[in-house]
Amino acid sequence: MAATISSDLIARYGGNLPRYTSYPTAVSFSEAIGPQDVAGWLKALPAGQSVSLYFHVPFCDELCRFCACNTAVMRQEEGRAAYGELLLNELRRLVALIGRGRVVHHLHFGGGTPTTLPESALRKVMAAVREEFQLADDAEVAMEMDPRHVPEGMLPLLAELGFNRISFGVQDLDRTVQETCGRVQSYEQTLACVQQARAAGVNGVNIDLIYGLPYQTVESVQDTARRVAGMKPDRLAVFGYAHVPWKQKRQQLIPQDSLPSSEERLQQADMIDRVLVEEGYKPIGLDHYAHPGDAMTHAYEAGTLHRNFQGYTIDSSPVLLGMGASAISMTPDGFYQNIPSTAAYIRALEEHDGLPIARGVFRTEEDRWRGKVIETIMCLSAVDLTPYIPEGQSLHEAFVEELAALSSFEEDGLIHWEGNRVSLTEKGKPFLRHLAAVFDMRRKELAAAADGKPTPRFSSSL
C-alpha cells in the first residue's frame, strides 16, 4: 500500500513525469506539423475505420484555482452560440477529409464546462454528428458537467440528445479545501445532480476526485471518498493535483505551504483507495475505479483497456478527432493539437480553409511500439516484452538501457520479472508512471539534447 512507501524511496523516485495519455507525449509536439500534414493523415484512413469524437468547450461560469485546463469565463450567450457554430465548421472540414458515414462508438464533450453551450448549439452539433457519422447503437456519449451550474432543463435535454454518461466534477467536499480552491460545492448539490441525471434517463455517472489539494488531510479525503461512494457512481477518477503555477497562473493563488508533501499525497491516495475498494469498486490503472459490473472493469480484466487523451477508456478506435480550441487528436500516423487560444482558433477558422492546427508530432515505427508498451503498462501495471524483441535477440540484448534502469526498481522491490514479463509489485503500484517512463526514449533524448538547459516540466510523479 502507498502508506508503506518510505521517505527514502520518495526522495529517490520523486520529481516530475508525464501522465502518459499518449506517446510521444505533448512535449514532443512541434510547429513542424501543420494542417497539410494532418490532412494527409486523415485522407489516408482506411474506408472502414471507425473514429471517436471529442468536442472541447473552453468556457466556465467561474474558474477553479486548481484547474490547469484551457478555459475562461464567457458570460455572453451570443459568444457561446457563436463558438458552437465554429465546432460545426470544424466538424464539416474534418468530414470533407475523412468522408461521411464513419462509425462512432465514443463521443465526448469536455472543457471547461461544455454545458455552457446554449441548447440550440448542442442540438445543432448533435444533429450534425448524426447526419455526418453513424453513431453506433451502443455508443458511449458523454458530457462533463459542473453541479454548481446546471442550466434549467439541461439533464432532460442531454437524455433527449442521446447522452448516456455524465462526468460530474466534485474534487473534494471539505469546506476549507473548497474555499481555498475557489470551488464551493455542497454534498447536497452534487447528490441532487446525480439523482436528477438518473431520473432523466442518463444512467452512466462518473465522479472526479482530486487528492493533493491545499489543506487536504488523510481524514478529510477519507470522508469525501466515503460520502461520494454513497452516491453510487459507476466510475470514479481520482487524480493527483498537478501544481503547475508556471503554466497556469491562477494556481499562483494557492498558498504553496498549504499543499501536502509527497508522502502526505501518497497517504491520501492510499486512503481513498482503501475506502473505494471497501465500497466495492475495482481499481483501474493509475487513477480510475469502476463497479465490478461496469464495462471498464470488464475491459481491464480482459486486457482490452485503453488510454488516450481522455484518460482510461474502453474505446478501441485508433482515431480520436478533437474539435475546438486546444483539442488534441490521435491518428495512426501522429498526434496533433488545435490552436490553444480561443481568439486565435476563431481567426484561423474565419481566415483559412484548412484545420486550425497549431502543432503535432509524427509517430515513427519505434514510437508506435514504445507507445504500445507504455499504454500496456499504464493500463495493466505490467507488460510482456516478448513481442517487442527483434528476432535473433534476447531480452537483455534488445533492452540494454531499459534493463539497466530497471535494476534499481528490482532492488527496491517495486517490480517482479516472470520470463520477459515485468509487473509492478504491491509496493511498486504508486510508481506506475516511473515504470512507463523507463521506455520513454523521447524523454531521454530531450533531456540529452537540453545539455543542462531547462526542459519541459511535468506534474509531480508522486
C-alpha positions in Angstrom: 0.0 0.0 0.0 1.1 3.6 -0.7 1.2 4.4 3.0 4.2 2.0 3.5 6.4 3.8 1.0 9.5 5.0 2.8 10.7 8.6 2.7 13.9 7.3 1.1 12.0 5.9 -1.9 10.0 9.1 -2.2 13.2 11.1 -2.2 14.9 8.9 -4.9 11.9 8.5 -7.2 10.3 11.8 -6.7 10.2 14.5 -9.4 8.0 15.2 -12.4 6.7 12.8 -15.0 4.2 12.7 -17.8 0.8 11.2 -17.2 1.3 9.2 -20.4 -2.1 9.7 -22.1 -0.1 9.5 -25.3 3.3 8.6 -26.7 5.1 10.6 -27.8 3.8 13.0 -25.1 2.8 16.6 -25.8 6.3 17.9 -25.2 7.4 16.3 -28.5 4.7 18.3 -30.4 6.2 21.0 -32.7 5.0 23.5 -35.3 6.7 21.4 -37.9 3.4 19.5 -38.2 0.7 21.6 -39.7 -2.7 21.4 -41.5 -1.3 19.9 -44.7 0.4 17.1 -42.8 -2.7 16.3 -40.9 -4.9 16.5 -43.9 -2.7 13.7 -45.5 -3.0 11.6 -42.3 -6.8 11.9 -42.3 -7.2 11.2 -46.1 -5.2 8.0 -45.6 -7.5 6.5 -43.0 -8.9 3.2 -44.3 -12.5 3.4 -45.5 -14.0 1.2 -42.8 -12.0 2.8 -39.9 -14.2 3.9 -37.0 -13.5 7.2 -35.3 -14.1 8.7 -31.9 -15.2 12.4 -31.5 -14.2 14.9 -28.8 -15.6 18.5 -28.6 -13.7 20.9 -26.4 -15.6 23.9 -24.9 -13.2 26.3 -23.2 -15.8 28.2 -21.2 -16.8 28.1 -17.5 -19.2 30.0 -15.4 -16.4 30.6 -12.8 -12.8 29.5 -12.6 -11.4 27.0 -10.1 -7.9 27.9 -8.9 -6.6 24.3 -9.1 -7.6 23.9 -12.7 -4.9 23.8 -15.4 -7.3 23.3 -18.3 -7.6 25.7 -21.2 -10.8 27.6 -20.1 -12.1 31.1 -19.4 -15.3 32.7 -18.3 -17.7 33.6 -21.1 -20.8 35.5 -20.0 -22.3 36.4 -23.3 -24.8 33.9 -24.7 -24.0 35.1 -28.2 -20.4 34.2 -27.8 -21.2 30.7 -26.6 -23.6 30.2 -29.5 -21.0 31.5 -32.0 -18.5 29.0 -30.6 -21.0 26.2 -31.3 -21.1 27.3 -35.0 -17.3 27.1 -35.1 -17.4 23.5 -33.8 -19.8 22.7 -36.7 -17.5 24.4 -39.1 -14.5 22.3 -38.0 -16.6 19.1 -37.9 -17.5 19.6 -41.6 -13.9 20.3 -42.6 -12.9 17.0 -41.0 -15.7 15.1 -42.8 -14.5 16.6 -46.1 -11.2 14.9 -45.4 -12.3 11.5 -44.0 -15.6 11.0 -45.8 -19.1 10.7 -44.4 -20.7 7.8 -42.6 -17.9 6.6 -40.4 -19.0 4.7 -37.3 -18.6 6.4 -33.9 -18.6 4.3 -30.7 -17.4 7.1 -28.4 -18.3 10.8 -28.3 -17.2 13.1 -25.5 -17.8 16.8 -24.7 -15.2 18.3 -22.4 -13.8 21.6 -21.2 -14.1 23.8 -19.5 -17.8 23.2 -18.9 -19.4 22.1 -22.1 -22.9 22.6 -20.8 -22.2 26.4 -21.1 -23.1 25.9 -24.8 -26.7 27.0 -25.4 -29.4 24.4 -26.0 -29.6 25.4 -29.7 -25.9 24.9 -30.2 -25.9 21.4 -28.5 -28.9 20.4 -30.7 -27.1 21.6 -33.9 -23.8 19.8 -33.1 -25.5 16.5 -32.2 -27.7 16.8 -35.3 -24.6 17.3 -37.5 -22.9 14.3 -35.8 -25.9 12.1 -36.6 -26.0 13.4 -40.2 -22.3 13.0 -41.0 -21.5 9.9 -38.9 -23.1 6.6 -37.9 -23.5 6.8 -34.2 -23.4 3.2 -33.0 -26.4 1.9 -31.0 -24.1 1.1 -28.1 -22.1 4.3 -28.4 -20.9 5.9 -25.2 -22.0 9.5 -25.5 -20.6 11.5 -22.6 -20.8 15.1 -21.2 -18.7 16.8 -18.5 -20.8 18.9 -16.1 -20.3 21.3 -13.1 -23.0 20.5 -10.5 -22.8 24.2 -9.4 -24.0 25.4 -12.7 -26.7 23.3 -14.4 -29.0 25.2 -16.8 -32.7 24.6 -16.3 -33.8 21.6 -18.3 -30.2 20.6 -19.3 -30.4 17.0 -17.9 -33.6 16.1 -19.8 -32.1 17.7 -22.9 -29.0 15.6 -22.7 -31.1 12.4 -22.3 -33.1 13.5 -25.4 -30.0 14.1 -27.4 -28.7 10.6 -26.7 -26.2 11.2 -23.9 -25.8 8.2 -21.7 -22.9 9.2 -19.4 -22.2 12.3 -17.4 -19.0 13.2 -15.6 -19.5 15.4 -12.5 -16.6 17.3 -11.1 -16.5 17.1 -7.3 -12.8 17.1 -6.3 -13.4 17.5 -2.5 -16.2 18.1 -0.1 -14.2 19.8 2.7 -15.3 23.4 3.0 -11.8 24.8 3.8 -10.3 23.0 0.8 -13.1 24.2 -1.4 -12.8 27.8 -0.3 -9.0 27.8 -0.9 -9.6 26.3 -4.4 -12.3 28.7 -5.3 -14.9 25.9 -5.8 -17.6 25.8 -3.1 -19.9 22.9 -3.8 -22.1 21.2 -1.2 -22.7 17.4 -0.9 -26.4 18.1 -1.3 -25.9 20.0 -4.5 -23.8 17.2 -6.0 -26.2 14.4 -4.9 -29.2 16.2 -6.4 -27.4 16.4 -9.8 -26.6 12.7 -9.7 -30.2 11.8 -8.8 -31.6 14.2 -11.5 -29.4 12.7 -14.1 -30.6 9.2 -13.4 -34.2 10.4 -13.2 -33.8 11.9 -16.7 -32.5 8.6 -18.0 -28.8 9.3 -18.1 -27.7 6.3 -16.1 -23.9 6.3 -16.6 -22.4 8.6 -13.8 -18.7 9.4 -13.4 -17.4 11.5 -10.5 -14.0 13.1 -10.4 -12.0 13.5 -7.1 -8.6 15.1 -6.5 -6.0 14.4 -3.8 -3.0 16.7 -3.0 -5.2 19.8 -2.8 -4.5 22.6 -0.4 -5.3 21.8 3.3 -6.4 18.3 2.5 -5.7 15.6 5.1 -6.0 11.8 5.2 -9.1 12.2 7.3 -10.7 14.8 5.0 -10.2 12.7 1.8 -11.5 9.6 3.7 -14.7 11.5 4.5 -15.1 12.8 0.9 -14.4 9.4 -0.6 -16.9 7.7 1.7 -19.7 10.2 1.0 -19.1 10.3 -2.7 -19.1 6.4 -2.9 -22.5 6.7 -1.2 -23.8 8.4 -4.3 -23.2 5.1 -6.2 -21.4 6.5 -9.3 -20.5 3.8 -11.9 -16.9 5.1 -12.2 -14.6 7.5 -10.3 -11.5 9.2 -11.5 -9.1 10.1 -8.6 -6.4 12.4 -9.8 -3.3 13.7 -8.0 -3.4 17.5 -8.1 -0.9 18.9 -10.7 0.5 22.1 -9.2 1.9 23.8 -12.3 1.8 27.6 -11.5 4.5 28.3 -14.1 1.9 27.0 -16.7 -1.4 28.1 -15.2 -1.3 31.5 -13.4 -4.5 31.0 -11.5 -2.7 28.3 -9.4 -0.4 31.0 -8.0 -3.4 32.0 -5.8 -3.0 28.7 -3.9 -0.5 29.1 -1.0 2.5 26.8 -1.5 2.6 26.0 2.2 -1.0 24.7 2.1 -0.1 21.8 -0.2 0.6 18.4 1.2 4.1 16.8 0.8 4.7 13.8 -1.5 4.5 11.5 1.5 1.1 13.0 2.5 -0.1 12.8 -1.1 0.6 9.1 -1.1 -1.1 8.6 2.2 -4.2 10.4 0.8 -4.2 8.4 -2.4 -3.9 5.2 -0.3 -6.8 6.2 2.0 -9.1 6.9 -1.0 -8.1 3.6 -2.5 -8.9 1.8 0.7 -12.3 3.4 1.0 -13.3 2.8 -2.6 -12.2 -0.8 -2.5 -14.2 -1.3 0.7 -17.2 0.2 -1.1 -16.9 -2.4 -3.8 -15.0 -0.5 -6.5 -12.3 -2.1 -8.7 -9.1 -0.1 -9.0 -8.3 0.5 -12.7 -4.8 1.6 -13.7 -3.3 4.8 -12.4 -6.4 6.8 -11.2 -9.7 5.1 -12.1 -12.2 3.0 -10.2 -15.3 1.2 -11.5 -18.1 -1.1 -10.3 -17.3 -4.8 -10.9 -20.1 -5.0 -13.5 -19.1 -1.9 -15.4 -17.7 -2.1 -18.9 -14.5 -0.6 -17.9 -13.9 -3.3 -15.3 -14.6 -5.9 -17.9 -12.1 -4.3 -20.3 -9.5 -4.2 -17.6 -9.9 -7.8 -16.7 -9.9 -8.9 -20.3 -6.8 -6.9 -21.0 -8.6 -4.6 -23.6 -8.5 -1.4 -21.6 -7.0 1.6 -23.5 -5.6 5.0 -22.5 -5.8 8.2 -24.6 -6.0 12.0 -24.1 -9.3 11.5 -22.1 -7.6 9.0 -19.7 -8.7 5.4 -19.4 -11.3 4.2 -21.9 -12.9 1.2 -23.3 -12.6 2.9 -26.7 -10.5 0.8 -29.1 -10.5 3.1 -32.1 -7.0 4.4 -33.1 -8.6 7.6 -34.3 -9.7 10.3 -32.0 -10.8 13.6 -33.7 -10.8 16.6 -31.4 -12.6 19.8 -32.2 -12.4 23.1 -30.5 -9.6 25.4 -29.2 -6.7 23.3 -27.8 -8.3 19.9 -28.6 -5.8 17.1 -29.2 -6.4 14.4 -31.8 -4.9 11.0 -32.4 -4.4 9.1 -35.7 -2.2 6.1 -36.6 0.3 8.5 -38.2 0.6 11.0 -35.5 -1.0 13.4 -32.9 -1.9 17.0 -33.3 -3.3 19.9 -31.3 -5.6 22.7 -32.3 -4.6 26.3 -31.6 -5.0 26.8 -27.8 -6.1 30.4 -27.8 -9.8 30.7 -28.4 -9.4 34.0 -30.2 -6.6 32.7 -32.5 -8.7 29.5 -33.1 -11.6 31.6 -34.2 -9.4 33.7 -36.5 -7.9 30.6 -38.1 -11.3 29.2 -39.0 -12.5 32.5 -40.3 -9.4 33.3 -42.4 -8.3 30.0 -43.6 -9.8 26.9 -45.3 -7.8 24.2 -43.5 -7.9 22.8 -40.0 -7.0 25.1 -37.1 -3.8 23.2 -36.1 -1.0 24.6 -34.0 1.4 21.7 -33.7 1.8 18.0 -33.7 4.1 15.0 -33.9 4.7 12.3 -36.5 4.8 8.8 -35.0 7.8 6.7 -36.1 7.7 2.9 -36.1 9.6 3.0 -32.8 7.2 5.5 -31.4 4.3 3.1 -32.2 5.7 0.0 -30.4 7.1 2.0 -27.5 3.7 3.7 -27.2 2.0 0.3 -27.1 4.5 -0.8 -24.3 3.8 2.3 -22.3 0.0 2.1 -22.8 0.0 -1.5 -21.7 2.0 -0.6 -18.5 -0.4 2.2 -17.8 -3.4 0.0 -18.2 -2.3 -3.3 -16.7 0.7 -2.3 -14.4 2.6 -4.9 -16.4 3.9 -5.7 -19.9 5.2 -8.8 -21.7 8.1 -7.6 -23.8 8.4 -10.7 -25.9 6.5 -9.2 -29.0 9.0 -6.3 -29.0 12.2 -8.3 -29.0 13.7 -8.5 -32.6 14.2 -11.9 -34.0 17.5 -13.4 -33.0 17.9 -11.2 -30.0 17.4 -11.8 -26.3 15.6 -9.5 -23.8 18.9 -8.3 -22.5 20.2 -7.5 -26.0 17.0 -5.7 -27.1 16.5 -3.6 -23.9 20.0 -2.9 -22.6 19.3 0.7 -21.4 15.9 -0.1 -20.0 17.1 -3.1 -18.0 19.9 -1.1 -16.5 17.3 1.5 -15.3 15.0 -1.3 -14.0 17.7 -2.9 -11.9 17.1 -0.3 -9.1 13.4 -1.0 -9.3 14.0 -4.7 -8.8 16.4 -4.0 -5.9 13.8 -1.8 -4.2 11.1 -4.4 -4.6 9.0 -2.4 -7.0 8.9 -4.9 -9.9 8.8 -8.6 -10.5 10.0 -10.5 -13.5 8.5 -13.6 -14.9 10.3 -14.5 -18.1 10.1 -11.5 -20.4 7.1 -10.1 -18.4 7.7 -7.3 -15.9 5.0 -6.2 -13.5 4.7 -3.9 -10.5 4.5 -5.4 -7.1 2.0 -4.2 -4.5 4.8 -2.0 -3.1 5.5 -0.7 -6.6 1.9 0.4 -7.5 2.5 4.1 -6.8 5.4 4.0 -9.2 3.3 3.2 -12.3 4.4 6.3 -14.3 8.0 5.6 -13.3 7.9 2.1 -14.9 6.3 3.6 -18.1 9.0 6.3 -18.2 11.7 3.7 -18.5 10.5 3.0 -22.0 10.1 6.7 -22.9 13.1 7.2 -25.3 11.8 10.6 -26.4 12.1 12.0 -22.9 15.6 10.7 -22.6 16.6 12.2 -25.9 15.0 15.5 -24.9 17.0 15.6 -21.7 20.2 14.7 -23.5 19.7 17.4 -26.1 19.0 20.0 -23.4 22.6 19.6 -22.1 21.8 21.1 -18.7 19.3 23.7 -20.0 15.7 23.8 -18.7 13.5 21.1 -20.1 9.6 20.9 -20.2 8.2 20.4 -16.7 5.5 17.8 -15.8 3.3 17.3 -12.8 4.5 15.6 -9.6 5.2 11.9 -10.1 4.0 11.0 -6.6 
